[in-house]
């Protein structure tokens, strides 16, 4: 891609570069398409302020609105194997950063080991967006109203981060700092996401409240995971979306549930979620309304786990 080009942005996904490892000028920025992780890492090490492009759904919107003005873009779409989904012998999953939401929804490995995660991915926006938007991109974008990050937090997922001379695993709830802000430093990017296997009594659920339309962002979302034995919850892990600057953990609810909580205690425990979240007034509802919907949907999630 040594020649000057003026492609519409959607053309990036269809453009076949003559030299994918090299760079060319597209829409005013230098554009690279490495084909291996080491090549991508080398490019990003040389250009630590480069914008890293995954599925491009958020990138396209931000660019059109003039909210970003990248000078260098490194696309990960041509990296071999970056969209694969693998399962290990313990029922865990390895999800490449470039796997789309639709790939997750259709994946036999996900459906066999964590069908609840496939169900959560199926709630994202429209089919067209699910076909393009990637799991790694959704996590890195850190939109607190996104569906997948909330579910991954409840599942205690680990993010494999590419950085110079290392690829550490970062607990996903430690990755999110605030709205559109992660702990990723310049030159670091997501390679994959790992979810450990489940126990024989593990159950999980994702619920999303969208009063305007089913493909809208959530007004409130809840992801919950727990061990369920004889109708009792053990080791609950509960996160909410769209009610704070990041996926918000319902620590008070978890503490109230404790170990071996029966269903009759769910209403009282769910009411404590009001102190665990920090919603704002916006077009989807007032902060108080969201607190009430959070209570309703946390209780609903808990009852779903033991149903």
N, C-alpha and C positions, 0 to 999 in steps of 0.2 A: 504494500500500500504506500508506494512512494509518490504517487501522483496526487495532484490536488483534486478533491471531490466535493460535491455539494449535494449530499443525499438528504432526503427527508429522514427524520429520525427513525421512522418505522423501517426504513431501508437498511438500518444497521443489522437487523435480525436476518436479512436475506442476502446481504452483501458478501460475496466470496472474495476474500483478499488474495492477491497474488502472493504476498509475503505476510502471512498472518502473524509472524513473530515481530515484524517490523511495524512502523507506525505510518499513518497517513493522516491527512487533515480532513475531518468530517464535521460539517456544521460549526466550524470555527475552533475545534479542538483537535488535538492529536489523539488518534484512536489506535489501540493495540489489541490484537487477538492472539495471545499466546496459546499454545496447544498442550503445554504441560504445567504442572504445579511449580516446578523449579523455575521455568521460564517466567511464569507470572510473578513469582517471588522476586526474581532478579529485576524485572521491570519496576515493580512497586518499590523495591529497595532504592532504585535510582530516582524514582519519582514518588516520594512518600506522601505527597499531597494529591496524588492522582485519585480520581473518582473511580471506584471499582464497580463495574456494571455486571449485574446478575441477569434477572429476567427483564429488567428495564421498565416495569410498570410505574413505579414511583419516580424513577429517573426522568421518564418522559414527561410526566405531569409537572414536576418541579422545573424542568428545563423550559417547558412551554410557558409557565407562569413567571419565568425570569427569576426564580428563587435561587437557582444555582447557575454559575457560569464557569464550568470546568475548563481547564486548559489542557488536561490530559485525562483520557479515559482508558482504562484497561478492562476489556470484556473477558469474562471467564467462560463464555458459552462454548468455545471450541476445545476446552480442556478435556482430554480423553478420560472417560469414567467419572467425571464430576457430577453426573446426574444419576449414578447408580444407587440402588438400594439393596443392601445385603443383610442377611440374618445370620446370627451366630448360633452355635449349638445350644446355648442357654436361653434362646428366645429373644435375645437383644437385637437391636437394629442399628445399622450404620447407614445414614442417609446423606448422600453427597449434597453439597451446598447448592448445586444447580438442579437438583430434582425439583420438578414443578409440583404444585399442589395437586394437579390432576394425576401426576405420576404416583404420588402418595395414595390418592384415593383408589387407584386401580391396582396398586402393588399387592401381589399375593403374599409377599413377606409381611407387609404391614397388616393386611387383613387377617393373617394367621396369628400374629404375635401381639399386635396392639391395634385392634379394629377401632377402638375409641379414637385413636389419633387420626385414622383415615376418615372417620365420621366428622371430626373437627375440621379437617382440611376441606371437606366437602361443603362446609358452610361458608367458605370464603367467597364473597362477591359473586361474580358471574362465571359461567363456564369459560368464557373467553379469557378472563383474567386468570382463572385457575390454570389454564393451559400455558400461560406465559410466566406468571409470578412464581418465583422459586422459594424454597424453604429457607435457604441461607440468606437470600435477599430480604425476606420478611423479618428474620431475626436481626440482621444487621441494620435494617431501617428503623427498628425500635419504635414503631408506632404503638402507643399503649392501647389503642382500640383494635389492634390486629388479633386475629383468632389464634393462629398457630403458636405464637410465643407463650400465650397463657397456658395452653394445653401442655406444651413442652416443659414449662416450669412445674406444673403439677406432676408430670412424669419424671421429674428430677433429671432431665436430660443434661448431657455434657456437650459443650461446643469445642471442637478441635480447631484451634486458632493457628494459622500460618504466621510465623514471625521469623526473623533471621535466626538460623541455627537452632530452631526449636519448633515444636508443635504441641503446646500444652493443652490439656483438657481443662476447660473452665466451666464450673456449674452455671447453667444458663441464667439462673436468677441473680448471679453475681455479675453477669455481663451487662444487664440493663441498669443505667444510671438515672435517666430522666427521659422526657419526651424527645425522641429522635436522637438520643445520646447513649452510647455504650462505652464500655471500658476499653474498647479496642484503641490502641495507640496508632499514630501514623505509621504506615508500612505493614500493619497487621490486617489480616482478613480471615474470614471463615472458610475452612476447607470442608468440614462435615459436622454432622450432629449425631450423637450416639445416645440411644435409650437402652438402659439395662433391661434384661428379661424380667418377667413378672412372676410372682409366686402363684401357687395354685388357688389362693383365695383373694388375689388382687382384683379389685374392680376400679373402674375409672369412668368419668362422664364429663362431657362438655355441654353446657347450656348457654344459649345466647338469646338475649332479648332485643328484638328489632321491631319496634312498633310501627315503623314507617313502611318498610319493605324487607323481604327476606334476604335480599342481596346488599342491604345497607350495612354500614359499620354498626357494631353493637352499641346499644345504650348502656348495657351492663352485660358482661359475660362471666361465667364461672366454670372453672375446671377443678375437678376434685378426684383424688385417688386415695384409696384406703384398702386395708386388709379387712375382709368381712368374714366373720365366723359366727354362725348361729344367730344371724341378725344383728350382731354387734360390730361397731367400727373400731378398728385398731390402726394406729399410725396414720392418721389422716394428713393429707397434704392438699391445701386448698389455695387457689389463686384466682384473682378477679382481674378482668380487663375493663378498660374505658372508665375507670374510677380513680385514676391517679396518673402520675407521669411515667409509670412503668407497670408491669404486672404486679399487683399488690397481694402479698401473702396475708391470709386471714389468720394471723397468729393467735388472736384472742379466741376465735372459734375453735382452732385446733387445740388450744390449751383447755378449753371448756369441755371438749369432747373427750380428751384424755385417752385412756385405754379401755376398750370394751364398752363403749357408750351405747345405750339402747335408743331406739327410735323416739321414745317419748321425750327424750332430752333435746331433740334436734331443734325445736322451735326456740327454746331459750338460748341454745348455743348460737344459732343463726343470727339472732338479734344483736349479738356482740360484734358482728361484722361492721356495724356503723362506725366503730372506733378504729377499724383497720384500714379504712379507705380514705381517699382525699379527692372526691369528685368536684367538678366545677359546673357552673351553669353554662349551658350552651344550647344549640338548636335541638338537641335530643332530649333535653329536660333539665330541670333545676337540680342542684346538688342534693337537695333534700329528697326529691323524687328518686334520684339514682340510689341514694342510701336505702330507701324503702324497697326498691326493686332488687338491690343487692341482698337484702335480708330474705326476700321472697325466693330468689333464685338459689341462694345458698341452701336454704332449707329444702328446696325442691331437689337440689343436687344430692344432698345427704340421703334423702328418702329414695332417690333413684339408685344410689349405691347399694342399699339393702333390699331393694324390691326383688 
